[in-house]
Amino acid sequence: MPIDLPKVLTAIEVSENPYADEAEAHTRAWARELGLDADSRSAARLAQVRLGWYSGLCWPTASAEQLKLCTDVATWLFSADDYFDQGELAHQPDEVEHIAGAIHQHVFRAPQPEPSALAWALSDIYSRAQATMPLFWSRRLERHVAGFFDATVKAAAFRSAGPQPAGEPDDFLALWRDYHAFWIALDFSEVVLGHAFPAAIYHSPPIQELVRLTVNLSCVVNDLFSLQDNDVFNLRLHLQRSRGCTLEEATAQACALADEWTAQFHAAYAGLPQFLDRLHSPAETRAHALDYADGLRAAFRGNAEWTTAMQTARYKAAVR
């Protein structure tokens, strides 16, 4: 069925980063060097999805080097998603947990003697980001990576157990966000900003609301245009299962949620200056917070632009 995203979302202006082609060439070479495109299928898939363009839409103000890093993050997430969610491994939670644990250990604890391509690539990303970011930012990234791995293990467990009950909406949404891993991508918005927020700002209700809504909007757009038989964390399938409706009705409800979440983002965005005033935030912190909010808006709008350009059930060749 044709899917039309809410006008309140598509009306947001889209910007493109002038370094997108440079980032695309870099990440293709980087993936080849680190073994993420070890076979012809993986290489062809990376060529089709044009993640340099994707990152350029999501981080239009990034410098050339920052955009290369963000594009490598997107390449890693795309490769990890393909690796864990395809074939027999997608139904083997114990094996997924073992592999994910080894990656986490190599990147955040102690280097392993023979790291996988995914471990080697994430370690490279992490070391490059650490050069400019403080320790508390690194801890946030580690938590978000761990959340992604936990949700991926649970997805494999759900697939191996068969059809899943509807569950509580909040429980599903928390796993849904972790599984889609946009938390990880948004950590790099702070890298682009050149400033990691202290806890008082990052964990403040307005910033957390903006981040949560950005993740929601990125996830729901993905789910509107991507649907697989083994997709246990797809919002449309969850709505169909939990509300006892048809897929077409669930799709309409997901579009309505995208409309609602976009309106909520605009409201939270409009209220951010007043919140910063009440905190008596220093001028530099205030400027960074407002720039960050602009970056979040660019991220979910850029994601929507790229995803709708794909027009596919599972990322075909990009149409531009």
ZAMARGU-4260 file (C-alpha; in steps of 0.2 Angstrom, whole numbers, plus 5000, padded with zeros to 4 digits):
<rodrens>
0) 5000/5000/5000 | 5006/5018/4996 | 5013/5026/5012 | 5012/5045/5014 | 5022/5052/5028
5) 5013/5066/5038 | 5015/5084/5030 | 5021/5091/5047 | 5036/5080/5045 | 5040/5082/5027
10) 5037/5100/5028 | 5053/5102/5038 | 5067/5108/5027 | 5080/5095/5021 | 5099/5100/5020
15) 5113/5090/5012 | 5131/5090/5017 | 5143/5095/5004 | 5155/5081/5009 | 5143/5067/5007
20) 5152/5059/4991 | 5169/5060/5000 | 5161/5051/5015 | 5154/5038/5004 | 5170/5034/4996
25) 5179/5034/5013 | 5166/5022/5021 | 5167/5010/5006 | 5186/5009/5007 | 5185/5008/5026
30) 5172/4993/5026 | 5183/4984/5013 | 5199/4986/5024 | 5190/4980/5040 | 5181/4966/5032
35) 5163/4972/5033 | 5160/4969/5015 | 5170/4952/5014 | 5158/4945/5001 | 5151/4951/4985
40) 5133/4952/4992 | 5139/4963/5007 | 5148/4975/4995 | 5134/4976/4983 | 5122/4980/4998
45) 5133/4994/5004 | 5135/5001/4987 | 5116/5002/4985 | 5111/5010/5001 | 5123/5025/4999
50) 5126/5029/5017 | 5137/5044/5013 | 5121/5052/5006 | 5111/5046/5021 | 5124/5053/5034
55) 5125/5069/5024 | 5106/5071/5026 | 5106/5067/5044 | 5122/5078/5049 | 5122/5092/5036
60) 5133/5103/5046 | 5147/5090/5050 | 5165/5093/5044 | 5172/5081/5031 | 5181/5071/5045
65) 5166/5071/5056 | 5155/5065/5042 | 5167/5051/5038 | 5165/5045/5056 | 5146/5047/5056
70) 5145/5037/5040 | 5156/5023/5047 | 5144/5022/5061 | 5130/5020/5049 | 5140/5007/5039
75) 5143/4998/5055 | 5125/4998/5061 | 5119/4993/5044 | 5132/4978/5043 | 5127/4973/5061
80) 5109/4973/5057 | 5112/4962/5042 | 5123/4950/5051 | 5112/4947/5066 | 5095/4947/5058
85) 5098/4936/5042 | 5099/4917/5040 | 5100/4904/5054 | 5109/4916/5066 | 5093/4927/5068
90) 5085/4912/5077 | 5100/4907/5088 | 5099/4919/5104 | 5114/4910/5113 | 5125/4912/5098
95) 5120/4930/5096 | 5123/4933/5114 | 5141/4926/5113 | 5145/4935/5097 | 5138/4952/5104
100) 5147/4949/5121 | 5164/4946/5112 | 5162/4963/5102 | 5157/4972/5118 | 5172/4965/5127
105) 5184/4969/5113 | 5178/4987/5111 | 5175/4993/5129 | 5185/4981/5140 | 5200/4972/5133
110) 5206/4969/5115 | 5203/4951/5110 | 5217/4941/5100 | 5206/4938/5085 | 5192/4951/5084
115) 5178/4949/5071 | 5176/4962/5058 | 5161/4970/5068 | 5172/4971/5083 | 5187/4978/5074
120) 5176/4991/5065 | 5167/4997/5081 | 5184/4998/5090 | 5190/5009/5076 | 5175/5020/5077
125) 5176/5021/5096 | 5195/5026/5097 | 5192/5040/5084 | 5178/5047/5094 | 5187/5046/5110
130) 5200/5057/5104 | 5188/5072/5105 | 5175/5066/5118 | 5175/5065/5137 | 5174/5049/5147
135) 5156/5052/5152 | 5151/5052/5133 | 5160/5036/5131 | 5150/5028/5145 | 5134/5034/5136
140) 5139/5026/5120 | 5143/5010/5129 | 5126/5009/5137 | 5118/5012/5120 | 5128/4999/5112
145) 5124/4986/5126 | 5106/4991/5124 | 5106/4987/5105 | 5115/4970/5109 | 5102/4966/5122
150) 5088/4969/5111 | 5096/4960/5097 | 5098/4944/5108 | 5079/4946/5113 | 5074/4947/5095
155) 5083/4931/5091 | 5075/4923/5107 | 5058/4929/5101 | 5060/4922/5084 | 5066/4905/5090
160) 5050/4904/5102 | 5038/4908/5088 | 5023/4921/5088 | 5025/4933/5102 | 5011/4940/5113
165) 5007/4959/5112 | 5015/4964/5128 | 5014/4980/5137 | 5016/4995/5125 | 5029/5004/5135
170) 5039/4987/5136 | 5038/4985/5117 | 5043/5004/5114 | 5059/5003/5125 | 5065/4987/5116
175) 5060/4994/5099 | 5070/5009/5102 | 5085/4999/5108 | 5084/4987/5093 | 5084/5000/5080
180) 5100/5008/5087 | 5096/5026/5083 | 5102/5030/5101 | 5120/5025/5095 | 5119/5036/5080
185) 5113/5051/5090 | 5128/5050/5101 | 5138/5056/5087 | 5127/5071/5085 | 5137/5077/5100
190) 5153/5073/5091 | 5147/5084/5076 | 5143/5098/5089 | 5160/5096/5096 | 5153/5096/5113
195) 5147/5083/5125 | 5133/5088/5137 | 5135/5087/5155 | 5123/5076/5164 | 5112/5091/5170
200) 5108/5096/5152 | 5109/5079/5143 | 5097/5071/5156 | 5085/5086/5158 | 5067/5082/5153
205) 5067/5094/5138 | 5083/5086/5130 | 5078/5068/5134 | 5060/5072/5126 | 5068/5078/5110
210) 5080/5063/5109 | 5066/5051/5113 | 5055/5058/5100 | 5069/5059/5087 | 5072/5040/5090
215) 5054/5037/5089 | 5052/5046/5072 | 5068/5038/5065 | 5061/5020/5070 | 5043/5023/5064
220) 5049/5029/5047 | 5060/5014/5045 | 5046/5002/5050 | 5034/5010/5038 | 5045/5006/5023
225) 5053/4990/5029 | 5044/4974/5034 | 5051/4957/5035 | 5043/4940/5040 | 5056/4939/5055
230) 5054/4957/5060 | 5049/4955/5078 | 5052/4974/5082 | 5042/4982/5069 | 5029/4994/5075
235) 5016/4990/5062 | 5016/4972/5066 | 5016/4976/5085 | 5000/4987/5082 | 4992/4974/5072
240) 4995/4961/5085 | 4991/4971/5100 | 4975/4980/5093 | 4969/4965/5083 | 4968/4975/5067
245) 4973/4973/5049 | 4990/4978/5043 | 4983/4992/5033 | 4974/4999/5049 | 4991/4997/5059
250) 5000/5006/5045 | 4988/5021/5046 | 4990/5021/5065 | 5009/5021/5064 | 5007/5036/5052
255) 4996/5044/5065 | 5009/5041/5078 | 5022/5049/5067 | 5011/5064/5065 | 5009/5065/5084
260) 5027/5063/5088 | 5032/5076/5075 | 5020/5089/5083 | 5027/5084/5101 | 5045/5087/5094
265) 5040/5105/5088 | 5032/5109/5105 | 5047/5103/5115 | 5059/5112/5103 | 5049/5128/5105
270) 5050/5126/5124 | 5068/5123/5125 | 5074/5141/5126 | 5063/5145/5141 | 5069/5130/5150
275) 5087/5135/5147 | 5083/5152/5154 | 5076/5145/5170 | 5092/5135/5172 | 5102/5151/5169
280) 5113/5142/5157 | 5129/5150/5152 | 5128/5157/5134 | 5139/5144/5127 | 5129/5129/5135
285) 5113/5137/5128 | 5120/5139/5111 | 5126/5121/5111 | 5109/5115/5117 | 5099/5124/5104
290) 5111/5118/5090 | 5109/5100/5097 | 5090/5102/5095 | 5093/5108/5077 | 5104/5093/5074
295) 5091/5081/5081 | 5078/5088/5069 | 5090/5087/5055 | 5093/5069/5060 | 5075/5062/5059
300) 5071/5073/5044 | 5086/5067/5035 | 5082/5049/5039 | 5065/5051/5032 | 5071/5058/5016
305) 5083/5044/5014 | 5071/5031/5018 | 5057/5037/5007 | 5069/5038/4993 | 5073/5020/4995
310) 5054/5016/4993 | 5057/4997/4997 | 5052/4983/5009 | 5071/4980/5012 | 5083/4993/5006
315) 5084/4992/4987 | 5095/5003/4976 | 5094/5021/4981 | 5083/5032/4970 | 5087/5051/4970
</rodrens>
